[in-house]
Amino acid sequence: MDIERDFVQLARLATTGTVEDVRLLMHRVLPLLGERRPDLAPEITAVLAGTSSGRPTKSKEVKELRPLPVDLDSRLELLYREEHPELPVEPTWPSLILTELNQFISERTQEDRLIARGIMPTRSLLLVGPPGVGKSLAARYLAVQLSRPLLTLDLAAVMSSFLGRTGNNIRAVLDYARNTSGILLLDEFDAIAKRRDDATDVGELKRLVTVLLQAIDDWPRTGILLAATNHPDLLDPAVWRRFDRVIHFPFPSADEIGRAMTVMLKEDTQTISRVTLDTLAILFEGRSFADVRKTILRAQRESLINHLPIEQVLKGMIPKLLEGQPRKRKIEIAVSLHSKGWTERTVNELTGVARDTFRKRSLRKTTPRRGTHAAKA
């Protein structure tokens, strides 16, 4: 242990670094010092106990009560702050997404163990995927599970028509968020982190990207920064490697949609046939959870207002969902329905696809290729 060198490092961090950097060095050095000076062990234990929780101190809590930053011209607040966020719906992500999110939560709830070993917990996540697949819900889920406030960038308020004002607004948001214990969500991230080789953008927006990259690199160790984008192709290439982890949110599969609908219709599932739910799940494939939720909610409204059984309303949606579908997609739907054991007549009546057509496709899916068994043998 080089106590002199560590003291110099501590002095440097105290003058030019962040509180989190000082805290990390303390957690690494003080236990070693305690081994050399057992007489200091009680004092060292007390110091570490006072800095181990990662919770804001009293002075930090006072900082968090500061007014939200505002645009100087419009006086609009640049952030939405939810002190105690709640989940509007029960999440129904694919298992891989849920595993990624829960892994992040485990890191942050056990960050003291990581920091004690000199390992940084994940600070930043980039959430990528089409609209409606649960990226914003994921941010809310993390905030709920970690009991942290959720700070969401108000893009409309941040973007200013005055040259230089947008950059100042972003800086104000970042400065505010880095001094709180909250989770900062930069939604629609592609709007402020666009590729710097885009000839249509003014220099101010290109400089803004540089500011964002620096902010991600220097984000406090105990802070959490999330960014979400529907258009990953628009992001500056340098953005990707700045984030500690990237999570891709795909469109849900038919099985995942089926489970989600069971949750949405939990009060009516006893009156809805499995055939109807499976059919709708296949028809909804390729759509987002948000689209599915809107459609199911519309069906529930129609059922209540018109005093109709929910099963009848849902069945009536099937022909409408099939209308306008290209022939290729109808054949895919017919094959899926047939593979689930539904009669050829039912599949034909629902989709209008000839029996021979989907029967042959189904056989191709279930018949092994020639030579497969021979190769195994």
C-alpha positions in Angstrom: 0.0 0.0 0.0 1.4 3.4 -1.0 -0.3 5.7 1.4 1.6 8.8 0.2 0.6 8.3 -3.4 -3.0 7.6 -2.3 -3.0 10.8 -0.3 -1.8 12.8 -3.3 -4.6 11.2 -5.4 -7.2 12.0 -2.7 -6.0 15.7 -2.7 -6.3 15.9 -6.4 -9.8 14.5 -6.4 -10.8 16.8 -3.6 -9.9 19.8 -5.8 -10.7 18.7 -9.3 -12.8 15.5 -9.1 -16.3 14.7 -7.9 -17.6 13.6 -4.5 -18.2 10.1 -6.0 -14.6 9.8 -7.1 -13.4 10.7 -3.6 -15.9 8.2 -2.1 -14.6 5.4 -4.4 -11.0 6.0 -3.3 -11.9 6.1 0.3 -13.6 2.7 0.0 -10.5 1.3 -1.6 -7.9 2.8 0.7 -9.4 2.9 4.2 -9.9 -0.9 4.6 -6.2 -1.3 3.8 -5.2 1.4 6.2 -7.2 -0.3 8.9 -5.1 -3.4 8.4 -1.9 -1.4 9.0 -3.4 0.6 11.9 -5.9 -1.5 13.9 -6.2 1.3 16.4 -7.9 3.3 13.7 -10.4 0.5 12.8 -13.4 1.9 14.7 -13.0 5.4 13.1 -12.5 3.9 9.7 -15.7 1.7 10.1 -17.7 4.8 11.1 -16.5 6.8 8.1 -17.3 3.9 5.7 -20.7 3.4 7.3 -21.5 7.0 6.7 -20.7 6.9 3.0 -21.7 3.4 2.1 -25.5 3.7 1.5 -25.2 5.8 -1.7 -28.2 7.7 -0.4 -28.2 11.5 -0.6 -26.9 13.3 2.5 -28.9 16.1 4.1 -27.1 18.7 2.1 -27.7 16.8 -1.0 -31.4 16.5 -0.3 -31.5 20.3 0.1 -30.0 20.6 -3.4 -32.7 18.3 -4.8 -35.3 20.8 -3.6 -34.0 23.4 -6.0 -36.5 24.6 -8.6 -36.3 22.7 -11.9 -34.3 24.4 -14.6 -36.3 26.5 -17.1 -35.9 27.9 -20.5 -35.0 31.6 -20.2 -37.5 32.7 -22.9 -40.5 30.5 -22.5 -40.0 30.0 -18.8 -41.1 26.4 -19.3 -39.5 23.8 -17.0 -37.0 21.6 -18.9 -37.7 18.5 -16.9 -40.6 16.5 -15.5 -39.8 15.3 -12.0 -41.7 12.4 -10.4 -40.7 12.0 -6.8 -42.4 8.7 -6.4 -43.1 7.2 -9.8 -45.6 4.4 -10.3 -46.1 1.8 -13.0 -49.2 2.5 -15.1 -49.4 -1.1 -16.3 -47.8 -4.4 -15.4 -44.7 -4.9 -17.5 -44.8 -7.7 -20.1 -41.3 -7.6 -21.7 -39.6 -10.6 -23.2 -37.6 -12.6 -20.6 -34.3 -11.4 -21.9 -35.3 -7.7 -21.4 -36.5 -8.4 -17.9 -33.3 -10.2 -17.1 -31.2 -7.3 -18.3 -33.2 -4.8 -16.2 -33.1 -6.9 -13.1 -29.3 -7.4 -13.5 -29.0 -3.6 -13.5 -31.1 -3.3 -10.4 -29.0 -5.9 -8.6 -25.8 -4.0 -9.5 -27.3 -0.7 -8.1 -28.6 -2.3 -4.9 -25.3 -3.9 -4.2 -23.1 -1.1 -5.5 -21.2 -0.9 -2.2 -19.8 -4.4 -2.7 -18.7 -3.5 -6.2 -17.1 -0.2 -5.2 -15.3 -1.8 -2.3 -13.5 -4.0 -4.9 -12.8 -1.0 -7.1 -15.5 -2.1 -9.7 -17.9 0.6 -11.0 -21.6 -0.3 -11.1 -23.4 0.4 -14.4 -24.2 4.1 -14.6 -25.7 4.5 -18.1 -28.1 2.5 -20.3 -29.1 3.1 -23.9 -32.6 1.8 -24.6 -33.2 1.0 -28.3 -36.3 -0.1 -30.1 -39.4 1.0 -32.0 -42.2 3.1 -30.4 -44.4 1.4 -27.9 -42.2 -1.6 -26.9 -41.7 -0.5 -23.3 -38.5 1.7 -23.2 -40.1 4.5 -21.2 -41.8 1.9 -19.0 -38.4 0.4 -18.4 -37.1 3.7 -17.0 -40.1 3.9 -14.7 -39.7 0.3 -13.6 -36.0 1.0 -12.6 -37.0 4.1 -10.7 -39.7 2.2 -8.8 -37.5 -0.7 -8.0 -34.6 1.5 -6.9 -36.9 4.0 -5.1 -35.5 7.0 -6.9 -37.1 10.0 -8.4 -37.5 9.9 -12.2 -36.4 13.0 -14.2 -37.6 13.1 -17.8 -36.3 15.6 -20.3 -39.0 17.7 -21.8 -37.7 17.9 -25.4 -40.2 20.5 -26.6 -39.1 22.9 -23.8 -35.4 22.2 -24.3 -35.3 22.8 -28.1 -35.1 26.6 -28.7 -35.2 28.6 -31.9 -32.4 30.8 -30.5 -28.9 29.9 -31.5 -27.0 28.5 -28.5 -30.0 28.4 -26.2 -30.7 24.6 -26.8 -27.2 23.8 -25.7 -27.5 25.9 -22.6 -30.8 24.2 -21.8 -29.2 20.8 -22.1 -26.3 21.8 -19.9 -28.8 23.1 -17.3 -30.7 19.8 -17.3 -27.4 17.8 -17.0 -26.1 20.0 -14.2 -29.4 19.7 -12.3 -29.6 15.9 -12.7 -26.0 15.1 -11.7 -26.6 16.7 -8.3 -29.6 14.6 -7.4 -30.2 11.0 -6.6 -32.8 10.7 -9.4 -32.7 8.8 -12.6 -32.4 11.0 -15.7 -34.2 9.8 -18.8 -33.3 11.5 -22.1 -36.2 10.3 -24.2 -36.1 10.7 -28.0 -32.4 10.8 -27.6 -31.8 10.9 -31.4 -33.1 14.4 -31.5 -30.2 15.8 -29.5 -27.5 13.2 -30.2 -27.7 13.2 -34.0 -24.8 12.2 -36.3 -22.3 15.0 -36.6 -21.8 14.2 -40.3 -25.4 15.4 -41.0 -24.8 18.4 -43.4 -28.3 19.8 -42.6 -27.6 20.5 -39.0 -26.1 23.7 -37.7 -22.8 23.8 -35.8 -24.6 24.4 -32.5 -26.3 21.0 -32.6 -23.0 19.4 -33.5 -21.4 21.0 -30.4 -24.3 19.8 -28.4 -23.4 16.2 -29.2 -19.9 16.8 -27.9 -21.4 18.2 -24.7 -23.6 15.1 -24.3 -20.7 12.7 -24.9 -18.6 14.4 -22.2 -21.6 14.3 -19.8 -22.0 10.6 -20.3 -18.3 10.0 -19.7 -18.3 12.1 -16.5 -21.6 11.0 -15.1 -21.4 10.6 -11.3 -20.6 7.1 -10.1 -23.8 6.9 -8.0 -26.0 8.5 -10.7 -28.1 6.8 -13.3 -28.4 8.1 -16.9 -30.9 6.5 -19.3 -31.4 7.4 -23.0 -34.1 6.0 -25.3 -34.3 6.2 -29.0 -36.7 4.9 -31.7 -34.2 5.7 -34.5 -30.7 4.3 -33.6 -29.5 4.9 -37.2 -29.7 8.7 -36.5 -27.4 8.5 -33.5 -23.8 9.7 -33.7 -21.5 6.7 -33.9 -19.5 7.9 -30.8 -22.7 7.6 -28.7 -22.8 3.9 -28.7 -19.5 3.2 -27.0 -20.1 5.9 -24.3 -23.0 3.9 -22.7 -22.1 1.2 -20.2 -24.8 -1.1 -21.6 -27.2 -1.1 -24.6 -30.6 -2.9 -24.3 -32.5 -3.6 -27.5 -36.3 -3.8 -27.2 -37.8 -5.9 -30.1 -41.4 -6.2 -31.1 -43.1 -8.8 -29.0 -43.7 -12.3 -30.2 -47.2 -13.9 -30.5 -46.7 -15.8 -27.3 -45.6 -12.6 -25.4 -48.6 -10.7 -26.8 -50.8 -13.6 -25.7 -49.5 -13.4 -22.1 -49.9 -9.6 -22.2 -53.5 -9.8 -23.3 -54.2 -12.3 -20.5 -53.0 -9.7 -18.1 -55.0 -6.9 -19.7 -58.2 -9.0 -19.8 -57.7 -10.7 -16.4 -61.2 -9.9 -15.3 -62.7 -11.4 -18.4 -60.5 -14.3 -19.2 -63.0 -16.8 -17.9 -65.5 -15.7 -20.6 -63.0 -15.5 -23.5 -62.0 -18.7 -25.5 -58.4 -19.6 -25.8 -58.9 -19.8 -29.6 -59.9 -16.1 -29.8 -57.0 -15.0 -27.7 -54.5 -17.1 -29.7 -55.9 -15.8 -33.0 -55.6 -12.2 -31.9 -52.1 -12.8 -30.6 -51.0 -14.0 -34.1 -52.7 -11.1 -35.8 -51.1 -8.6 -33.5 -47.6 -10.0 -34.1 -45.3 -7.3 -35.4 -47.1 -4.6 -33.4 -46.0 -3.0 -30.2 -47.4 -3.6 -26.7 -48.8 -0.1 -26.8 -50.8 -0.8 -30.0 -52.2 -4.0 -28.5 -53.1 -2.2 -25.3 -55.0 0.5 -27.2 -56.9 -2.0 -29.2 -57.9 -4.1 -26.2 -59.0 -1.0 -24.3 -61.1 0.0 -27.3 -62.8 -3.4 -27.2 -63.4 -3.2 -23.5 -65.1 0.2 -23.9 -67.3 -1.1 -26.8 -68.3 -4.1 -24.6 -69.3 -2.0 -21.7 -71.1 0.8 -23.6 -73.0 -1.5 -26.0 -73.7 -4.2 -23.3 -72.0 -6.9 -25.4 -70.0 -9.9 -24.3 -66.3 -9.1 -24.6 -65.8 -12.4 -26.5 -68.2 -11.2 -29.2 -66.4 -7.9 -29.5 -63.0 -9.5 -29.7 -64.2 -12.0 -32.3 -65.6 -9.1 -34.4 -62.2 -7.5 -34.5 -60.6 -10.5 -36.2 -61.9 -9.8 -39.8 -61.0 -6.1 -39.4 -57.4 -7.0 -38.4 -57.2 -9.2 -41.5 -58.5 -6.5 -43.8 -55.8 -4.9 -45.9 -53.2 -7.5 -45.0 -50.9 -8.4 -47.9 -51.3 -12.0 -49.2 -47.9 -13.0 -47.9 -48.8 -12.0 -44.4 -52.2 -13.7 -44.6 -50.5 -17.0 -45.6 -48.1 -16.6 -42.6 -51.1 -16.1 -40.3 -52.9 -19.1 -41.9 -49.8 -21.3 -41.3 -49.5 -20.2 -37.7 -53.2 -20.9 -37.0 -53.0 -24.3 -38.7 -49.8 -25.2 -36.8 -51.7 -24.6 -33.5 -54.1 -27.4 -34.4 -57.1 -25.4 -35.8 -59.1 -27.0 -38.5 -58.4 -26.3 -42.1 -61.9 -25.1 -42.6 -61.7 -22.6 -39.7 -58.3 -21.2 -41.0 -59.7 -20.9 -44.5 -62.8 -19.1 -43.3 -60.8 -16.7 -41.2 -58.0 -15.8 -43.7 -59.4 -16.7 -47.1 -56.2 -18.6 -47.9 -56.7 -21.8 -49.8 -56.3 -25.0 -47.8 -53.7 -26.4 -50.1 -51.6 -23.3 -49.8 -51.2 -23.2 -46.0 -51.2 -27.0 -45.7 -48.1 -27.2 -47.9 -46.4 -24.4 -46.0 -47.2 -26.2 -42.7 -45.7 -29.4 -44.0 -42.5 -27.6 -45.0 -42.1 -26.4 -41.4 -42.7 -29.8 -39.8 -40.9 -32.0 -42.3 -37.1 -32.3 -41.7 -34.8 -31.6 -44.6 -33.5 -34.6 -46.6 -30.2 -35.9 -45.2 -30.8 -34.6 -41.7 -31.3 -38.0 -40.2 -28.6 -39.6 -42.3 -26.1 -36.9 -41.2 -26.9 -37.5 -37.6 -26.6 -41.3 -38.1 
